[in-house]
Amino acid sequence: MSESPDDRPIAFLKDVASAMGAPSVDVVVEASDDNVRLNIEGAGAEVMVKRKGEILDALQHLVNTAFRRDSRGQESERHYVVDAVSFRKGKEAELKQMAKFLMEKAATSGVPQEMGPLNPYHRRIVHMTVAEDPAFSSESAGDAFMKSVYISKK
């Protein structure tokens, strides 16, 4: 039986959850064109979303860095999104809704609207939402890890 490319990150997340006091969690894999979502579910999984999801951000960074290479040592195009009890899905929906609201506001006022500061993952969601409407553009600005996104009418 061959190993799935997701087996190692799943085992890692289960080990981390167990060390944090949630030994009976499960990791559900949802693959899409863009990424592979690893959603931690079960008793105690909510410990992963404390402090506004900072633990998820750190785990996502670790998983993508540590498991970028497959079992043969080859660089993989796989990008993981680490989630717990669908916390990120809710946050993504909020970001999309806010981006659409600011698009409307930019259209009516004619003034670019600022959203942020946001981490790279959240900025990507905003940029992808804005890109769905060809009448709008978005641009990141800032010097640090956390940057603002400016949404404007073309």
N, C-alpha and C positions, 0 to 999 in steps of 0.2 A: 504494500500500500504506500503510495507516494505522499509526501508531505505537502500540504497546501502552503502557499506563500504567506498565508495569514496565521498559521499555527504558532509561530514564534512570538509575534506581537500579542496574540491572544493570551498565550501562557504568561508573558511578561505582565500584562494588565491584570490578570487574575492573581499573580504573585504580589503585585503592588497592593491590590485591593485587600488581599488577605493580611498583609502587613499593616494595613490601615484599620483592621478590625472588621472587615467584611469578607469572610472566607467562603461564603456560598454564592458569590455573584456569578453571572454568566455573561459572556460577551457575544452579542449578536452582530453578525457581519451583514452589511448592506452595501453592495457594490453599485456604483453608478459610472457614467462616462467620465466624470470629473475626479472621483476619489473613491476610497473604500472607507465607509463609516464603521467604526468599532464602537457599538453602544453597550455600555456596561449596565446591566440590569440585575434586579434581585434584591434580596434583603441586605441592607446596609450600603447600597450603591450610592445613596444620596450623600454620603461622606465625600464623594468625589466632586461635588458641586459647591462645596463651601467656599467662602471668600470670592464670590462672584465668578466661579469657574476657573480660578487661577491654577488649581491642581490639574484641571483638564488641559489648560494651555501648556503647562510644563510636561505633562505626559504625552501630549501630541507632539511636542518638539522632540522629546526623547525617542518616541516610537519612530518618527520619520527619520531621525538621525541614525539610530541603531539598526533599523531594519530596512534601510535604503537598498542594501545589497541582498540578492537572493542567496540560497544555500550554496550555489556554485561560485559566489563572490562577484557576480555580475551586477552592475548598476541597474536598478529597477526604476521604472517610471511610476510605480505605485505611490500614491500619496494618501496617507491615512488621516482621517478626522476622528479624533477620540472624543466620545460623547458619553454621558451617563444620564440615565433616566430621561433621555431626550431633551436635556437642558439646552444643548446647542441648537437643536431644531427650533425651539421656542425663541431663542435669541436671534437666530437667522430670520425668522418670520418678523420679529420686531424691527430688525435692521432694514429688511426689504420694505416694510410698511412705512418706516420713517423716510427712507430714500424716496419713495414714491410721493410722500407728502411734500418733501422738500423740492422735488421736481415740479410739482404743481405750484408751489410757492415761488420758485424761480421763474416759472412761466408767467405768472400773474404780476409779479413785481419787477421782473427784468433784472433782478439783482442776484448774483451767484449766492448760493446758500452753503453754509459750512456745517459739516457733520464730523464730530470727533472731539478729542483725539481717539483714534481707533488702532488696534493692533493689525498686523498684516492680514490675518485671516478675515477679520471683520471688514477691512478696507476692500478686500477682494469681493466679498459678497455685495457691498455697495456698488463697486464698479461694474460688476456683472448685472446688477439690477438696472442701473442707469443705461448700460449698453443695450438693453432690450428695446429702448426707444431711441431711434436715430435722431430725434430732434434735440437730444440732450447730450451733454458731455460731462465727464468727471475727471478730476485731477487731484492727486495727493500732494500735500505740501507739509514740510516740516523737516527737521534735521535728525530727529531721534527715532527710536523704534515705534513710538506712538505718533502717528501723523493724522492730520485732518484731511478730509475729503471735501472738495469744493464741487458743487453740482451747479451747472449753468445751462441755460438754453443756448443752442447753437445759433 
